[in-house]
Amino acid sequence: MRFGGDDAPRKGREKRGVTALAAGSDAGSVGPVNVLVTGGAGYLGSALASQLLASGHRVRLLDALLHGGEAVLPLYHSEGFEFQRGDVRNAADISRSLEGIDAVVHLAAIVGDPACRRDPNLAEATNHAASLALFARAQRSAKRFVFASTCSNYGRRDDESFVTEEASLSPLSVYAETKVATELDLLAASAEADAPSVTVLRFATLFGLSGRARFDLTVNEFAAVLALGQKLEVYGEQFWRPYIHVADAARAVRLVLEAPHESVHGEVFNAGDTELNYRKADLIELLRARLGDVDVSFVEVAEDPRDYRVSSEKIAARLGFRASRTISDGLNEVIDAVQKGVVDPFAPAYRN
């Protein structure tokens, strides 16, 4: 399948009624037709691809398949879908994946503190250097570039106020350091003439099920362990963190892609919902209400590099984004899936 060429199927485009972005302009609130999603076989990428295809976009996924490709299989039934296997660090893979692309959603990364701490050089090469190289090559065709960042960039806050996008950044991990550096460089580069428009989404901690499940994330891990009657140790139950369901996170990306240019160009958004700031102790109480008596022990921790409450009022005001799924919704779907044996939450494939 080729995107944007003369041999691209006109029937599909006319049927969907979606118009590509004109060169150097923006077609109002209609999103681009041809979208490249890097890391598209992953936890968020697979959920995003489904939503974009359902909304009439043509979607090309690029993924190295480090965690397998099962999440991609259902997408092959969708008109306008294409998969390319490749590494964002490889120039040839990037050039091939960008052919005919109008917009890029860059999710591919070494994700999370443990993985980045294990190999800081790989994290820097993938999360920072490869992101800048991708952006440089994307200038030839893409008009929009959405970068997936993290609320971990805010680090630990000393007060209980809600953190906004204007707050200072205090990365306390290799993962957050690579994301902050990339944010700054991409936003600076997007100010250049003819550069793609950059939007940064600082995601809250994700939860819930997607095509490629993850059970090394707080909400999902707590629910899976306790649903199977095992003992859970909770470190630092008093620390705050923002959360968002993976399906809602995907919807936030789609809203950015489909928003008018002036609403998202050069902007940073906390991609979450202000109502979904929780402490770990709060999560345990929700699980007790759902499961009854559970085996939990709390381990005192004096400090945590991620202790903050985040305001997501900017994305709510600008794009009308609010979470459609609650923490309880995510807990219930995880509990149901693991108790019925749909998935083994302890399988290595579901952990980064």
C-alpha positions as CSV (number, residue, x, y, z in Angstrom):
1,M,0.0,0.0,0.0
2,R,1.3,3.4,-0.9
3,F,0.1,6.7,0.7
4,G,-0.7,9.8,-1.3
5,G,0.5,8.6,-4.7
6,D,-1.4,8.5,-7.9
7,D,-2.1,4.9,-7.3
8,A,-3.7,5.4,-3.9
9,P,-7.3,4.1,-4.0
10,R,-9.6,7.1,-4.7
11,K,-12.6,5.0,-3.8
12,G,-11.5,4.6,-0.2
13,R,-10.7,8.3,0.2
14,E,-14.1,9.4,-1.3
15,K,-16.0,6.9,0.7
16,R,-14.5,8.2,3.9
17,G,-14.9,11.9,3.0
18,V,-11.6,13.0,4.6
19,T,-9.5,15.6,2.9
20,A,-5.8,15.7,3.1
21,L,-4.0,18.8,4.5
22,A,-3.0,21.1,1.7
23,A,0.7,22.0,1.6
24,G,1.4,24.9,3.9
25,S,-2.2,25.2,5.1
26,D,-4.7,23.6,7.4
27,A,-8.1,22.2,6.5
28,G,-10.0,23.6,9.5
29,S,-10.8,20.9,12.1
30,V,-10.4,18.0,9.7
31,G,-7.5,15.8,10.5
32,P,-4.9,14.6,8.0
33,V,-5.5,11.5,5.9
34,N,-2.2,9.7,6.1
35,V,-0.8,9.3,9.6
36,L,2.4,7.6,10.6
37,V,2.4,6.2,14.2
38,T,5.8,5.1,15.4
39,G,5.7,2.5,18.1
40,G,2.3,1.6,16.7
41,A,2.3,-2.0,17.9
42,G,2.6,-1.0,21.5
43,Y,0.3,-0.3,24.4
44,L,-0.9,3.1,23.3
45,G,-0.1,2.8,19.6
46,S,-2.4,-0.1,19.0
47,A,-5.3,1.7,20.7
48,L,-4.6,4.8,18.7
49,A,-4.4,3.0,15.4
50,S,-7.8,1.5,16.0
51,Q,-9.4,4.9,16.7
52,L,-7.7,6.7,13.8
53,L,-8.8,4.0,11.3
54,A,-12.4,4.1,12.7
55,S,-12.4,7.9,12.2
56,G,-11.5,7.5,8.6
57,H,-7.8,8.2,8.6
58,R,-5.2,6.1,6.7
59,V,-2.7,4.7,9.2
60,R,0.8,3.4,8.7
61,L,2.5,1.8,11.8
62,L,6.2,1.6,12.3
63,D,7.4,-0.7,15.0
64,A,10.5,-2.9,15.7
65,L,8.2,-5.5,17.4
66,L,10.4,-5.8,20.5
67,H,7.3,-6.9,22.4
68,G,5.7,-8.8,19.6
69,G,3.1,-7.9,17.0
70,E,-0.2,-9.6,18.1
71,A,-1.8,-6.2,18.7
72,V,-1.5,-5.4,15.0
73,L,-3.3,-8.5,13.7
74,P,-6.9,-7.2,14.1
75,L,-5.9,-4.0,12.2
76,Y,-5.3,-5.9,9.0
77,H,-9.1,-6.0,8.5
78,S,-9.3,-2.2,8.3
79,E,-9.2,-0.3,5.0
80,G,-6.4,2.2,5.0
81,F,-4.0,0.2,7.3
82,E,-0.4,-0.6,6.6
83,F,2.4,-2.0,8.8
84,Q,6.1,-1.5,8.4
85,R,8.6,-3.2,10.6
86,G,11.5,-1.0,11.4
87,D,13.6,0.9,14.0
88,V,13.3,4.6,14.5
89,R,17.1,4.8,14.8
90,N,17.5,3.5,11.3
91,A,17.5,6.2,8.6
92,A,16.4,3.9,5.8
93,D,13.4,2.6,7.9
94,I,12.4,6.2,8.7
95,S,12.6,7.5,5.1
96,R,10.5,4.5,3.9
97,S,7.9,5.0,6.6
98,L,7.5,8.7,5.9
99,E,6.6,8.4,2.2
100,G,3.3,10.1,1.5
101,I,2.7,11.0,5.2
102,D,0.8,14.1,6.3
103,A,1.2,13.8,10.1
104,V,3.4,11.9,12.5
105,V,2.5,10.6,15.9
106,H,5.8,9.7,17.6
107,L,5.3,7.2,20.3
108,A,8.3,4.9,19.8
109,A,10.7,5.1,22.8
110,I,12.4,3.2,25.5
111,V,9.6,3.7,28.0
112,G,9.8,3.9,31.8
113,D,12.5,4.5,34.4
114,P,13.7,0.9,34.8
115,A,14.2,0.3,31.1
116,C,16.0,3.6,30.5
117,R,18.1,3.1,33.6
118,R,19.2,-0.3,32.4
119,D,20.7,1.1,29.2
120,P,21.0,5.0,29.3
121,N,22.9,5.1,26.0
122,L,20.1,3.2,24.2
123,A,17.5,5.5,25.9
124,E,19.3,8.6,24.7
125,A,19.8,7.2,21.1
126,T,16.1,6.2,20.8
127,N,14.2,8.8,22.8
128,H,16.2,11.9,21.9
129,A,18.6,11.5,18.9
130,A,16.2,9.4,16.9
131,S,13.3,11.7,17.6
132,L,15.2,14.7,16.2
133,A,16.3,12.7,13.2
134,L,12.7,11.6,12.5
135,F,11.5,15.2,12.8
136,A,14.2,16.4,10.4
137,R,13.1,13.9,7.8
138,A,9.4,14.5,8.4
139,Q,9.8,18.1,7.1
140,R,9.7,16.9,3.6
141,S,6.0,16.0,3.7
142,A,4.4,16.1,7.1
143,K,2.5,19.1,8.3
144,R,2.0,18.0,11.9
145,F,4.2,16.2,14.4
146,V,2.7,15.0,17.8
147,F,5.3,14.0,20.3
148,A,4.4,11.7,23.2
149,S,6.0,13.0,26.4
150,T,5.3,12.4,30.1
151,C,4.2,14.1,33.3
152,S,7.2,12.5,34.9
153,N,9.0,15.6,33.5
154,Y,7.6,17.6,36.5
155,G,9.5,15.5,39.1
156,R,8.6,15.8,42.7
157,R,6.7,18.9,43.8
158,D,7.1,20.3,47.3
159,D,3.6,21.8,47.5
160,E,0.1,20.3,46.9
161,S,-0.9,22.7,44.1
162,F,-1.9,21.3,40.7
163,V,0.9,21.4,38.1
164,T,0.2,23.2,34.9
165,E,2.1,23.2,31.6
166,E,3.9,26.4,32.6
167,A,5.5,24.8,35.6
168,S,9.2,24.3,35.8
169,L,10.5,20.9,34.6
170,S,12.5,18.8,37.1
171,P,13.3,15.5,35.5
172,L,14.6,13.0,38.1
173,S,15.1,10.0,35.9
174,V,16.9,9.1,32.6
175,Y,13.5,8.6,31.0
176,A,12.3,12.0,31.9
177,E,15.6,13.6,31.0
178,T,15.4,12.3,27.5
179,K,11.8,13.5,27.2
180,V,12.5,17.0,28.4
181,A,15.5,17.4,26.1
182,T,13.4,16.2,23.1
183,E,10.5,18.4,23.9
184,L,12.7,21.5,24.0
185,D,14.5,20.7,20.8
186,L,11.4,19.8,18.9
187,L,9.5,23.0,19.9
188,A,12.5,25.1,19.0
189,A,12.8,23.4,15.6
190,S,9.1,23.8,14.8
191,A,9.6,27.6,14.9
192,E,11.7,27.4,11.7
193,A,10.1,28.2,8.4
194,D,8.4,25.3,6.7
195,A,8.8,23.0,9.7
196,P,6.0,20.7,10.7
197,S,3.8,22.0,13.5
198,V,4.7,20.3,16.8
199,T,2.4,19.5,19.7
200,V,3.7,17.9,22.9
201,L,1.4,15.7,24.9
202,R,2.6,15.0,28.5
203,F,0.7,11.9,29.3
204,A,-0.5,10.9,32.7
205,T,0.2,7.4,33.8
206,L,-1.8,5.1,31.6
207,F,-4.1,2.3,32.7
208,G,-6.6,-0.1,31.2
209,L,-6.5,-2.8,28.5
210,S,-5.4,-2.4,24.9
211,G,-4.3,-4.7,22.1
212,R,-0.9,-5.0,23.7
213,A,-1.6,-5.1,27.4
214,R,0.8,-3.9,30.0
215,F,0.8,-5.0,33.6
216,D,3.9,-3.1,34.9
217,L,1.8,0.1,35.2
218,T,0.5,0.9,38.7
219,V,-3.3,0.6,38.2
220,N,-3.1,-2.5,36.0
221,E,-0.5,-4.2,38.2
222,F,-2.4,-3.6,41.5
223,A,-5.6,-4.9,40.0
224,A,-4.0,-8.0,38.4
225,V,-2.1,-9.1,41.5
226,L,-5.0,-8.6,43.9
227,A,-7.6,-10.1,41.6
228,L,-5.6,-13.3,41.6
229,G,-5.4,-13.4,45.4
230,Q,-1.7,-12.7,45.6
231,K,0.1,-10.4,48.1
232,L,0.9,-6.9,47.0
233,E,3.6,-4.6,48.4
234,V,2.9,-0.9,47.9
235,Y,5.8,1.5,48.1
236,G,5.0,5.1,49.1
237,E,1.2,4.9,49.3
238,Q,1.0,8.7,50.1
239,F,2.4,9.9,46.8
240,W,0.2,11.5,44.1
241,R,0.2,10.7,40.5
242,P,-2.2,11.5,37.5
243,Y,-3.8,8.8,35.5
244,I,-5.6,8.3,32.2
245,H,-7.2,5.3,30.5
246,V,-5.2,4.2,27.4
247,A,-8.3,4.6,25.2
248,D,-8.7,8.2,26.4
249,A,-5.0,8.8,25.8
250,A,-5.5,7.7,22.2
251,R,-8.5,10.0,21.9
252,A,-6.4,12.9,23.1
253,V,-4.0,12.3,20.3
254,R,-6.8,12.0,17.7
255,L,-8.3,15.3,18.9
256,V,-4.9,17.0,18.5
257,L,-4.6,15.7,14.9
258,E,-8.1,16.9,14.0
259,A,-7.9,20.3,15.8
260,P,-7.4,23.6,13.9
261,H,-3.8,24.4,13.4
262,E,-3.9,27.5,15.6
263,S,-5.2,25.5,18.6
264,V,-2.3,23.1,18.8
265,H,0.7,24.6,17.0
266,G,3.7,24.8,19.3
267,E,1.6,23.8,22.3
268,V,2.2,21.5,25.3
269,F,-0.8,19.8,26.9
270,N,-1.0,17.7,30.0
271,A,-2.9,14.7,28.5
272,G,-5.0,13.5,31.4
273,D,-8.0,14.6,33.5
274,T,-7.7,16.7,36.6
275,E,-10.2,14.5,38.4
276,L,-8.0,11.5,37.9
277,N,-5.2,12.4,40.3
278,Y,-4.9,9.6,42.9
279,R,-2.6,8.3,45.6
280,K,-1.6,4.7,45.7
281,A,-3.6,4.3,48.9
282,D,-6.7,5.6,47.1
283,L,-6.2,2.8,44.5
284,I,-6.1,0.2,47.2
285,E,-9.3,1.5,48.7
286,L,-11.1,1.2,45.3
287,L,-9.8,-2.4,45.0
288,R,-10.9,-3.3,48.5
289,A,-14.4,-2.0,47.6
290,R,-14.4,-4.2,44.5
291,L,-12.6,-7.3,45.8
292,G,-13.2,-7.3,49.5
293,D,-10.4,-8.3,51.8
294,V,-7.1,-8.1,49.9
295,D,-3.5,-8.9,51.1
296,V,-1.7,-5.6,51.0
297,S,1.3,-4.4,52.9
298,F,2.6,-0.8,52.8
299,V,6.3,0.0,52.6
300,E,7.3,3.4,53.9
301,V,9.2,5.5,51.4
302,A,10.4,9.0,52.3
303,E,10.6,10.3,48.7
304,D,9.4,9.4,45.2
305,P,10.7,11.0,42.0
306,R,7.1,11.2,40.8
307,D,4.9,12.9,43.4
308,Y,2.6,15.5,41.9
309,R,-1.0,16.4,41.1
310,V,-1.5,17.6,37.5
311,S,-4.0,20.0,36.0
312,S,-5.4,19.0,32.6
313,E,-7.6,22.0,32.3
314,K,-5.8,23.4,29.3
315,I,-6.6,20.4,27.0
316,A,-10.1,20.4,28.4
317,A,-10.6,24.1,27.5
318,R,-8.7,24.1,24.2
319,L,-9.9,20.7,22.7
320,G,-12.9,19.7,24.9
321,F,-11.1,16.7,26.2
322,R,-12.3,15.0,29.4
323,A,-11.7,11.4,30.4
324,S,-14.6,9.0,29.5
325,R,-13.3,6.2,31.7
326,T,-12.7,6.2,35.4
327,I,-10.1,4.4,37.5
328,S,-12.8,2.0,38.6
329,D,-13.6,1.3,34.9
330,G,-9.9,0.3,34.3
331,L,-9.8,-1.8,37.5
332,N,-12.9,-3.7,36.5
333,E,-11.7,-4.6,33.0
334,V,-8.3,-5.8,34.3
335,I,-9.9,-7.8,37.1
336,D,-12.3,-9.4,34.7
337,A,-9.7,-10.3,32.1
338,V,-7.2,-11.9,34.5
339,Q,-9.7,-13.7,36.6
340,K,-11.3,-15.3,33.5
341,G,-7.8,-16.3,32.2
342,V,-8.0,-14.1,29.1
343,V,-4.4,-13.0,29.7
344,D,-1.6,-14.0,32.0
345,P,-0.5,-10.7,33.6
346,F,2.8,-12.1,34.7
347,A,4.0,-13.0,31.2
348,P,7.2,-11.1,30.2
349,A,5.6,-9.9,27.0
350,Y,3.3,-7.6,29.0
351,R,6.1,-5.8,30.8
352,N,8.6,-3.2,29.5
